[in-house]
Structure formats: C-alpha cells, structure tokens
Amino acid sequence: MSRRLGVILGFFFIHMVILSGCGSKLPDIENHVFEEAFKDDAQVFRTLYSSEVQDLHYLRTISAVDTAITANIVDALVDYDSKGNIIPGLAKSWESNDDATEWTFHLRNGIKWVDCEGEYYADVVADDFVTAAEYVNNAANGCDCQYMYSTGSVVLNAQEYYDYTSYLISPDSFSEAPKKVEASELGVIALDSKTLVYKLERPCTFFPSVLSYTSYLPICRKYLNEVGSMFARSNKNLLYNGAYILEYYQPHEKQILVKNPYYWDSDHVYIDRIENYYDTESVSIAPEQYMEGNIDKAVVSPDKLDEYMENPQIMDEIHHSRPDVSFTYFYAFNFAPNFDSKYQPENWSKAVVNSYFRKAIMASINKSEIMKIYEPYNPESLVNNTFTPQGVLSINEIDYTSMGGLEAIKERDSYNPILAKKYAKVARQDLSNEGVMFPVKVLMPYNPNVKGWQEEAYLIEKQIESTLGKDFIDINVQVGGDTGYLIGARRSGKYAFMKCRWGADYEDPQTWTEPFMDDGEYMFWHLTDNSNIMKIREEWNARIDEASRITSDIEKRMETFAQAEEIILKNTIVIPLSIMNGEGYVMSKLNDFEGEYAPYGMANQRYKNYKLHEDSMNIEEYEAEYKKWLVH
C-alpha cells in the first residue's frame, strides 16, 4: 500500500470509527456529552503534525509543541482580542494599587473544571492560582517557566522560596543556606473563592501581560492531591476549564480536541472538533493532503513554493502567514571568546572591541538577500533594523521604534559596501597598531537542525568576505556544538560571531533588554576589560536603571528604554537581522486575523474565535486582510 493511499484510507477509517479518549469502547453518541462535536454537520478542523508532545503537565513545560495543547484546554486570568489587546478571561475584572505592587483579580462565576469525559469536577476558584504558584516555585517540581515569577514582575518571595527549596534538594551546591521561606509566604493570596491577590516586590504596570504563561495557569488543589505524580500523564489525568477537552490522545497516532460543553465563553468557540494526525512526513505530504481535502491546513516548504506557485489550481490556495514580531533575530559579537586556539581567540578579542571593525561587518551584510532564503517574494517584510521589532510595543498610537532616536535606525538600510570598505580601512590601521593579525579569523557556528540556517551562514560568509576582502577577514562557518547548539555554542561562548534569537516575555520594553544583562549568556560584553566597551556598557546600564525606575509615566519609561537601545545599536554591539517568518507560506481554512493575538505568551495558539472557511485565502486576499489588521 502506498503512503498516500494509507493516509487517505486511514482518514476514512478514523471518521467511521472514533475511539473515545477516556476508554477503549466506542462512544455512545446519543447520550454522549460530546454529541454536538461528533454530529455529521460538526465543524471539524484537521491537521498533520510530526513533533510529538513531550509533557502535558502545563505547569512544567514551556515547549511550543506542548503549549499548543495547553492553550486550548486551560484558560488564564486574562485573554486577548484579535488585535493584541488584553481582555477579561477567567478574571472578569482587575485593579492594582497606586504603585502597581499589588494586583487584585475578580474571578467570574460559572467556571468549571471537568474531566476528559466532560464530567463536572469542581468550580475554578482563587486557590487554584495559589496552588499553581506553590507548585511552580517549588524547585522539586522542575518547572521550566518558573522564571516568569522572578523576571519582570517579581512576585513577592517567589525566587526566595525557589532558592530555599533548591537548597533542600542540594545543600552542597550552596555556599551558605538561604533564608527559610514557606509556600504560605508567597505573594499569591486567595482572599475568598473569587478574589485573588498578587503581591509584587516592585512596581509592575505590565503584570497582566505575564498571566497567560503556563506557570500562571490554575490547577485544582484537591485534584492534584488525589492524582499526585500521575497528573497529566495522559489526557485522563487532567482537568479542563478551557474551550476544548483533549478527548482522545495517543502519542504518534492522533489527538482529538472537542468543544467543552461547559465552557464559560462557548459562544465564541465555533470549531466543534480539532483532529491532529501524526505523520513523520507531514511537512512533505501536507500540501498534497490539503489539496485532496483530507486536512484543512498545510505549511508549504520553501523548496516547493516556486513549483506550487506555477500551478494555477494550487497557487490560489497559498498565502503568507502573519510575520511574527514576538522574536527578533540578530547577529551577536562575542566580547569574551572561549573557543579553540586555532581560531585565534586572543586576536578576535582585540579586533571585536574596535567599533570600525564591527561597523564594517554590519555594512557588509545584505539583509534582504538573506531573507530571500525564507521569504522569496517579499524578503523586505522580514528585515528588522532595531533590536525590538516594529509593531510589538506602542503607546498613544506611537510605536516604540519611533522613540528615543530609534526612528532613523529602523528606516535605514545598514548594507553599504562602499562605507563598509571605508570602515575596514580605518579598522585595519587601528588594529595593526594594536598588534592584530590579518585576516581576522571569525568562528561562526550555525544550527543544522534549523531549516535554511546553513545556507544563510555561507551566504553571510560570502557577503562579508567579498566586501571586506579575504586578506582582512576569514569567516569560519562551522556546525555548532557537539552537545546541543545552545550549550555547545552560544552559552559556552564558543563563537566569535553568530545568529541569535530573543523573544518577548511580557508587554514592556524591559523584556528586550535581558540578553544584554550580565546573566544573558549572549555577547558576554560584561566580561571584557576593554575601556571603550566598558564605557558603552556603563552608559547603557545607567539608562536602563533610569528607565526601570519610571513606573507611573509609561510613555517616558518607553522613551528612556528606547534611548538605551539606541546606545546598543549606534555602537554596533549587535546587528539586528529580522523578525520571524511565522509559518511561512500556508494553505489554511482559518483566517489568521480572527483568532487571538499577542506577541508573547500562548494566545496565538488558541482556536477560540476561529471559524472554519470553505477554502484558503490567496496572496492578494491575505495582504488585503493583513493591511486592515495593521490598523489597530
């Protein structure tokens, strides 16, 4: 049997015989609580996937593959509309005290926890959020998203409790015992069943924007105590309060989510059932399966895009997905190299602190040409010239990238071969006086598991060397890291120059400063003893400290953070490259602009508010919708 025929027959069989996720017997559709979701006229959205869920325990994981399930089965205190505005979720309202160090949330009535059969278990109450805070900040539970309690918002005693529980696990790893902190001392308090208070260690006007992260989702204390370590081992060991229930879950086979009949906002859940089918070849077979009517969404691989766009029948179903401003890609200079002597780390250390050397490299890079690897038809749409992407932050209809001197930077094309050569000439003279050997070796690793990165790395090498000359610079492209790319290359400092990525954690410019902090594990500029870099860093730190203290005048706060970013960019500490390409080109019966949207958290992964359309938009239709959406 061919794979294609097997898939088609498999779909046919699945639609004829759907097993209940909470048992091996067929569901009794006449009496089944999910009867509506399995009617003949039910709205069903079908996809293929190839990356399997690793952990359904939403308080432990932050993997995008895992949270694609979480986002649809457990609701947060806040929600988002299609424009990225925070709106009420499980909390119907909230307020803070005058200095934004205490936030009070009022839960709506009628929120229910149900099991995988849709049976009522308990009401959602304020203590569910207290339980979550206690669980996440207990180091014994190994929650990947614990940092959201101690970064930016800083919930009272959260980090102290985490440190104390870490000490109890491994006292030998501490030089001295930390202060004893009990779970009851956390700044998360249930005043009553419907009133929840978060106490913070410092003012935080953007606190609601952290609340849709997994670590702030509720968990029922009674249920957690009942099932213990079995919690989230399967869909049977979970409770649900979100738009959908994971009715069937068999790894490496399929996932079926059905509309939660007891959902508090069911009027805005239009798709009755979501069916995700596992296939290791989903990337290659999805477009064909979409055209044959077996699935409702397919991502088009860049290497197949030209072929499909030449086919009139197929091209009318293809459009670009919305660019993703939640992440920024940039090239980082390593100011404290830790790589092999054959790449001359001492020589690099002398060269990289010279601003003309860094500017020469920046002016040699043609960002638009690089972006053609990922977006062949409109590469300029992905190019980013500021560290913080345009469109991610704004106030009073003023975009953050128009503040603090960033306006001129975001509009400029930094690619300028003539200027690059002039910079290189000055740099060569300066560096020769410092004893730098030419050509300067540049170790540039890449991650082979990321599609397009190898091609990008060699294109960058060609651009820089052809502009500046191989007698000036020698780019050494290398597969990064034997023990994993992040640990083996970036975090260990085993690079001179490399592409990095950073994403927003909350709605405030402070989140975009974290890679430059001493614990950022990026360019390691805090470890250099070069007076010029130290001076730049001191100036940046002073501006960041000033901005962080501004908590009442948000526009002034953003302006001051933008001034700090301008310092980074004018001194070429990093080279901004692009925003994310979203999912690239897709065929989809969903309209991107109907669903929830936020440049942080997991709102973008929700199916709530989406309607199933008869066919996919084409490029022209999508661009028209995108332009309308941009008018916030």
C-alpha positions in Angstrom: 0.0 0.0 0.0 1.4 3.5 -0.9 1.8 6.0 1.9 -0.8 8.3 0.2 -3.4 5.6 -0.1 -2.7 4.6 3.5 -3.2 8.1 4.8 -6.5 8.5 2.8 -7.9 5.2 4.0 -6.7 6.0 7.5 -8.7 9.2 7.5 -11.7 7.3 6.2 -11.5 4.7 8.9 -11.0 7.2 11.6 -14.1 9.1 10.6 -16.1 5.9 10.6 -14.7 4.7 13.9 -13.6 7.3 16.5 -12.5 5.8 19.8 -13.2 7.7 23.0 -10.0 9.1 24.6 -11.1 8.1 28.0 -11.7 4.4 27.3 -11.4 1.8 24.6 -15.0 1.4 23.8 -16.9 3.4 21.2 -18.6 6.5 22.5 -22.4 6.4 22.9 -23.1 9.3 20.6 -26.8 9.5 21.6 -26.1 10.1 25.3 -22.5 11.3 25.0 -21.8 14.7 26.4 -19.8 15.4 23.2 -22.7 14.6 20.9 -22.6 18.0 19.2 -18.9 17.7 18.4 -19.5 14.4 16.5 -22.6 15.3 14.5 -22.4 15.0 10.8 -22.5 18.7 10.4 -19.9 19.5 13.1 -17.2 22.0 12.2 -14.0 19.9 12.1 -10.5 21.2 11.6 -7.9 18.6 10.6 -4.1 18.9 10.6 -1.0 16.7 10.4 1.9 17.0 12.8 5.4 15.5 13.2 6.6 16.8 16.5 5.1 14.9 19.4 4.0 16.4 22.8 6.6 15.7 25.4 4.7 16.8 28.5 1.0 17.5 29.1 1.8 19.0 32.5 1.3 22.6 31.7 2.9 24.0 34.9 6.2 22.2 34.0 6.6 22.8 30.3 7.1 25.8 28.0 7.7 23.9 24.8 5.6 25.4 22.0 4.6 21.8 20.9 3.2 21.2 24.4 1.6 24.5 24.9 -0.3 24.1 21.6 -2.5 21.7 23.6 -2.4 23.7 26.9 -3.5 26.9 25.2 -6.8 25.3 24.2 -7.7 23.2 27.3 -6.8 25.6 30.2 -7.7 29.2 30.4 -5.8 32.1 32.0 -6.9 35.0 34.1 -6.6 37.3 31.0 -7.5 36.8 27.4 -6.6 38.7 24.1 -8.6 40.0 21.3 -7.5 39.7 17.6 -5.6 43.0 17.8 -3.5 42.0 20.8 -5.4 43.9 23.5 -5.7 42.3 26.9 -9.3 41.5 27.8 -11.0 39.6 30.6 -10.5 35.8 30.7 -11.2 33.8 33.8 -11.0 37.1 35.7 -13.9 39.4 34.8 -12.0 42.4 36.2 -8.9 43.5 38.0 -7.2 46.5 39.5 -3.9 47.5 41.1 -2.9 49.7 44.0 -1.4 53.2 43.2 2.2 52.0 42.7 1.2 48.7 40.9 2.8 46.5 43.6 -0.5 44.7 44.4 -2.9 43.4 41.8 -6.4 42.1 42.7 -8.3 39.8 40.3 -12.0 39.0 40.5 -13.0 35.6 39.0 -16.2 35.3 37.0 -19.0 33.0 38.1 -19.7 29.7 36.4 -16.1 28.5 35.6 -15.9 24.7 35.9 -13.3 22.1 36.0 -14.3 19.0 34.0 -12.6 15.7 33.3 -11.8 14.2 29.9 -15.4 12.8 29.7 -16.8 16.3 30.3 -18.0 15.4 33.8 -18.0 18.2 36.3 -15.3 18.0 39.0 -15.2 21.4 40.7 -15.5 25.1 40.3 -12.5 27.1 39.4 -11.5 29.2 42.5 -8.8 31.6 43.5 -7.0 28.9 45.5 -6.3 27.2 42.1 -3.9 30.0 41.3 -2.3 29.9 44.7 -1.8 26.1 44.2 -0.1 26.8 40.9 2.3 29.4 42.4 3.3 27.0 45.2 3.9 24.1 42.7 5.8 26.2 40.1 8.1 27.8 42.6 9.0 24.6 44.4 12.3 23.6 42.8 11.5 19.9 43.4 8.9 20.1 40.6 11.3 21.2 37.9 9.1 23.8 36.2 10.7 25.3 33.1 8.6 28.5 33.3 9.4 29.4 37.0 11.4 32.4 35.8 8.2 34.2 35.0 7.6 34.7 38.7 11.0 36.3 39.2 11.7 38.1 35.9 10.0 41.4 35.2 7.0 41.0 37.6 8.8 39.6 40.6 6.1 38.0 42.7 6.9 38.5 46.4 9.1 35.8 47.9 8.8 33.6 44.7 12.5 33.5 44.0 13.4 33.2 47.7 11.0 30.2 48.0 12.5 28.6 44.9 16.0 29.1 46.2 15.1 27.6 49.6 13.5 24.6 48.0 16.6 24.2 45.7 18.8 24.2 48.9 16.7 21.5 50.4 17.3 19.3 47.3 21.0 20.1 47.0 22.5 21.9 50.0 26.1 21.2 48.9 25.6 23.5 45.9 25.1 26.5 48.1 28.0 28.3 49.8 25.5 29.2 52.6 22.0 28.3 53.5 19.4 30.7 52.1 16.7 32.2 54.2 13.9 29.8 55.0 10.7 30.6 53.1 7.5 28.7 53.3 5.0 28.3 50.5 2.5 30.2 52.6 4.7 33.3 52.3 4.4 33.6 48.6 2.7 36.8 47.4 -0.2 34.9 45.9 -3.3 35.1 48.1 -6.9 33.9 47.8 -9.0 36.4 49.8 -12.0 34.2 49.1 -13.1 31.8 46.4 -13.5 34.6 43.8 -10.8 37.1 44.8 -7.1 36.6 44.0 -4.3 38.9 45.0 -0.7 39.0 43.7 1.8 41.0 45.8 5.0 42.1 44.0 8.4 43.1 45.2 8.4 46.2 43.0 6.0 48.2 40.8 4.9 46.4 37.7 2.4 48.1 35.4 2.6 45.4 32.8 1.8 42.5 35.2 -1.4 41.3 33.4 0.7 40.6 30.3 2.6 37.8 32.1 -0.6 35.9 33.1 -1.2 33.8 30.0 2.1 32.0 30.5 1.8 28.3 31.6 3.2 29.0 35.1 0.3 31.3 35.9 -2.4 28.9 34.9 -4.7 27.4 37.6 -4.5 23.9 38.9 -7.1 22.3 41.3 -5.5 21.5 44.7 -7.9 18.7 45.5 -7.4 17.0 42.2 -3.6 17.4 42.3 -3.6 15.8 45.8 -5.7 13.0 44.5 -3.7 12.0 41.5 -0.3 13.1 42.7 2.6 12.2 40.3 0.0 10.8 37.8 -1.2 14.3 37.0 -1.0 15.0 33.2 0.5 11.5 32.4 -2.3 11.3 29.8 -5.5 13.2 28.9 -7.3 11.1 31.5 -5.3 12.6 34.4 -6.1 16.2 33.6 -8.9 18.7 34.4 -10.1 21.1 31.8 -11.6 24.6 32.0 -10.7 25.9 28.5 -12.5 26.0 25.2 -11.6 22.4 24.4 -11.2 19.0 26.1 -8.5 16.6 24.9 -11.0 13.8 24.3 -8.5 11.4 22.6 -4.7 11.4 23.0 -2.5 8.6 21.6 1.1 9.7 21.0 2.4 9.1 17.5 -1.2 8.5 16.3 -3.6 11.3 16.9 -5.0 14.0 19.1 -8.7 14.9 19.2 -9.9 18.0 20.9 -13.7 18.6 21.3 -15.6 21.7 22.3 -16.1 21.9 26.0 -19.9 22.0 26.5 -19.4 23.7 29.9 -17.0 26.4 28.7 -17.8 29.8 30.2 -17.4 31.5 26.7 -18.7 28.8 24.4 -20.5 31.3 22.2 -17.0 32.2 20.8 -15.9 28.7 20.1 -17.0 27.9 16.5 -15.0 24.8 15.6 -16.5 21.8 17.2 -13.7 19.3 16.9 -9.9 19.5 16.1 -8.2 16.4 14.8 -4.4 16.3 14.7 -2.9 13.2 12.9 0.8 12.2 13.5 3.0 11.6 10.4 6.7 11.9 10.3 6.5 13.1 6.7 3.8 15.7 7.4 6.0 18.5 6.0 6.3 16.9 2.7 2.8 15.4 2.3 0.7 18.1 3.9 0.2 20.3 0.8 -1.0 17.3 -1.3 -3.3 16.1 1.5 -4.8 19.6 1.7 -5.5 19.7 -2.0 -7.1 16.3 -1.8 -9.4 17.5 1.0 -8.0 15.3 3.8 -6.7 18.2 6.0 -7.5 21.8 6.4 -4.1 23.4 6.9 -0.6 22.8 5.3 2.7 24.6 5.6 4.4 24.9 2.2 8.1 24.1 2.2 10.2 26.9 0.7 11.8 24.4 -1.7 8.4 23.6 -3.1 7.0 27.1 -3.2 8.0 28.0 -6.7 6.6 24.8 -8.1 3.3 25.3 -6.4 3.0 28.9 -7.3 3.3 28.0 -11.0 0.3 25.7 -10.7 -2.9 27.9 -11.0 -5.0 25.4 -9.1 -2.7 25.4 -6.1 -1.4 28.9 -6.0 -4.9 30.3 -5.3 -4.9 28.4 -2.0 -1.5 29.7 -0.8 -0.8 32.8 1.2 1.9 34.0 3.6 1.3 33.7 7.3 1.5 36.7 9.6 5.1 37.8 10.4 5.9 37.0 14.0 7.2 40.0 15.9 7.4 38.1 19.2 11.0 37.2 18.3 14.0 39.1 17.0 16.9 37.5 15.2 20.3 39.3 15.5 24.0 38.6 15.0 26.0 38.9 18.2 29.6 39.7 18.7 31.3 37.7 21.4 33.5 40.0 23.6 34.8 37.2 25.7 35.5 34.3 23.3 36.0 30.8 24.7 36.9 28.8 21.6 39.8 26.7 20.3 43.2 28.4 19.9 43.2 27.5 16.2 40.6 30.2 15.7 42.8 32.8 17.5 40.5 33.9 20.3 43.1 36.5 21.6 43.3 38.1 18.1 39.5 38.2 17.9 39.3 39.8 21.4 41.5 42.7 20.2 39.6 43.1 16.9 36.0 42.9 18.2 36.3 45.8 20.6 37.1 48.2 17.7 33.9 49.9 16.6 35.0 50.4 13.0 35.6 46.6 12.7 32.1 45.9 13.9 30.6 48.5 11.7 32.5 47.2 8.7 30.9 43.8 9.2 27.4 45.3 9.6 27.7 47.3 6.5 28.7 44.2 4.5 25.6 42.3 5.3 22.7 42.5 2.8 19.7 41.5 5.0 17.2 41.5 2.1 19.3 38.9 0.2 19.5 36.7 3.3 15.7 36.9 3.9 15.1 35.6 0.4 16.1 32.2 1.8 12.9 32.3 4.0 10.7 34.7 2.1 11.5 34.7 -1.7 8.6 37.0 -2.8 8.8 39.8 -0.2 12.0 39.5 1.8 12.0 43.1 3.0 8.9 42.3 5.1 11.1 40.3 7.5 14.1 42.7 7.7 14.5 44.3 11.1 16.9 47.1 11.9 16.1 47.7 15.6 16.6 45.1 18.3 13.0 45.4 19.5 10.8 44.7 16.4 8.5 47.3 15.0 4.8 46.7 16.0 5.4 44.9 19.2 5.1 47.8 21.6 3.2 51.1 21.3 1.6 53.8 23.4 -0.8 56.6 22.3 -0.5 55.2 18.8 3.3 55.8 18.8 5.3 52.7 18.0 8.2 52.1 20.4 10.7 52.0 17.5 9.8 55.7 16.7 11.1 56.7 20.2 14.4 57.7 21.7 16.4 58.0 18.4 15.2 54.7 17.0 13.2 56.2 14.2 16.2 56.9 12.0 17.8 53.5 12.7 14.7 51.5 11.9 14.3 53.1 8.5 18.0 52.8 7.4 19.5 50.2 5.2 22.7 49.3 7.0 24.0 47.5 3.9 26.6 49.8 2.3 29.6 48.1 0.7 31.4 51.4 0.0 31.0 52.5 3.6 32.0 49.0 4.8 35.3 49.3 2.9 36.0 52.7 4.5 35.3 51.3 7.9 37.6 48.4 7.2 40.4 50.7 6.1 40.2 52.7 9.4 39.9 49.5 11.4 42.9 47.9 9.8 45.1 50.9 10.7 43.8 51.0 14.3 44.1 47.3 14.8 47.5 47.0 13.2 48.7 49.4 15.9 47.2 47.0 18.5 49.1 44.0 17.0 46.1 42.4 15.4 47.0 39.7 12.8 45.1 39.7 9.5 43.0 38.2 8.2 41.0 38.2 11.4 39.6 34.7 11.9 35.9 34.7 12.7 34.3 31.5 14.1 30.6 31.4 13.1 28.6 28.3 14.1 25.1 27.5 12.9 22.4 25.1 14.0 22.0 22.4 11.3 18.5 21.5 12.6 17.1 24.8 11.6 16.0 24.9 8.0 17.8 27.5 6.0 20.4 28.3 8.6 23.3 26.5 6.8 22.5 28.3 3.6 22.3 31.6 5.5 25.7 31.1 7.2 27.5 30.5 3.9 25.8 33.5 2.3 26.9 35.7 5.2 30.4 34.4 4.8 30.3 35.2 1.1 28.9 38.7 1.7 31.4 39.8 4.3 34.5 38.3 2.7 33.7 39.6 -0.8 33.1 43.1 0.6 35.9 43.4 3.0 38.4 41.0 1.4 39.8 37.7 2.5 43.0 39.4 3.4 41.0 41.4 6.0 38.6 38.8 7.4 38.3 35.0 7.3 34.8 33.7 8.2 34.9 30.1 9.5 31.4 28.5 9.2 31.0 25.5 11.5 28.3 23.3 12.7 27.7 24.5 16.3 28.0 22.3 19.4 28.5 18.6 19.9 26.2 18.6 23.0 23.4 20.8 21.7 23.6 24.1 19.9 22.7 26.4 22.8 25.0 24.8 25.3 27.7 23.8 22.9 28.0 27.1 21.1 26.2 30.2 22.4 26.1 29.7 26.2 29.6 28.3 26.3 31.0 31.3 24.4 32.4 29.0 21.6 31.8 31.5 18.9 33.1 34.9 17.6 30.0 35.9 15.6 26.7 34.1 15.3 23.0 34.5 14.8 20.9 34.5 18.0 17.2 34.8 18.8 15.3 36.5 21.6 11.6 36.6 22.3 9.4 38.8 24.4 8.2 37.6 27.8 5.8 40.4 28.6 4.4 43.7 27.3 7.2 46.1 28.3 10.5 47.2 26.7 12.4 45.8 29.7 11.9 42.3 28.3 14.1 43.2 25.3 17.0 44.2 27.5 17.6 40.8 29.0 20.1 39.4 26.5 22.5 42.3 27.4 22.3 41.7 31.1 25.2 40.1 32.9 23.4 36.8 33.1 22.2 37.0 29.5 24.6 34.4 28.1 24.8 36.2 24.7 27.7 38.6 23.8 29.4 38.4 27.2 30.3 42.1 27.0 30.4 42.4 30.8 33.5 40.2 30.8 35.7 42.3 28.7 38.2 44.8 30.3 38.3 47.0 27.2 37.7 50.6 28.3 35.6 51.5 25.3 33.2 48.6 25.7 33.1 49.2 29.4 32.1 52.8 28.8 29.4 51.9 26.4 28.0 49.3 28.8 28.1 51.7 31.7 26.2 54.3 29.7 23.6 51.7 28.7 23.3 50.4 32.3 22.7 53.9 33.6 19.9 54.5 31.1 18.3 51.1 31.8 18.4 51.8 35.6 16.7 55.2 34.9 14.0 53.6 32.7 13.3 50.8 35.2 12.6 53.3 38.0 9.9 55.1 35.9 6.6 53.3 36.7 3.9 56.0 36.5 4.7 57.7 33.2 4.7 54.8 30.8 5.5 56.9 27.7 8.5 58.3 29.4 9.5 54.8 30.5 9.3 53.6 26.9 11.2 56.6 25.6 14.0 56.0 28.1 14.3 52.3 27.3 14.4 53.3 23.6 17.3 55.7 24.3 19.2 52.7 25.9 18.5 50.6 22.9 19.9 53.4 20.7 23.2 53.1 22.6 23.4 49.4 21.7 22.6 49.9 18.1 24.7 53.1 17.4 27.7 51.2 18.8 27.0 48.0 16.9 27.1 45.8 20.0 24.8 43.5 18.0 23.5 43.6 14.4 19.7 43.2 14.1 18.6 41.0 11.3 15.0 40.0 11.1 11.7 39.1 12.7 10.4 35.6 12.5 8.7 34.3 9.3 5.7 33.0 11.1 4.8 29.7 9.5 6.0 30.9 6.1 3.6 30.1 3.3 0.5 28.1 4.1 -2.8 26.7 2.8 -5.3 27.2 5.6 -9.1 27.3 6.0 -8.5 29.6 9.0 -8.3 33.3 8.8 -5.3 34.4 10.9 -6.9 37.7 11.8 -10.0 36.2 13.5 -8.1 34.5 16.4 -6.5 35.8 19.5 -3.2 37.6 19.1 -0.3 38.6 21.4 3.4 38.9 20.8 4.1 36.9 23.9 2.5 34.0 25.8 0.4 31.4 24.2 -2.7 33.3 23.0 -1.7 32.8 19.3 -2.1 29.0 19.7 -5.7 29.1 20.7 -8.5 28.0 18.3 -11.1 30.1 20.2 -12.8 32.7 17.9 -11.7 31.0 14.7 -14.3 30.0 12.1 -13.7 27.3 9.5 -13.9 28.7 6.0 -14.6 26.8 2.8 -11.1 27.4 1.3 -7.8 29.2 1.9 -7.1 32.9 1.0 -4.7 33.6 -1.8 -1.8 36.1 -1.5 -3.8 39.1 -2.6 -6.7 38.3 -0.3 -4.4 37.8 2.6 -2.5 41.0 2.0 -5.7 43.0 2.0 -6.7 41.4 5.3 -3.3 42.0 6.8 -3.4 45.7 5.9 -6.8 46.0 7.6 -5.4 44.2 10.6 -2.4 46.5 10.9 -4.8 49.4 11.5 -5.0 48.8 15.3 
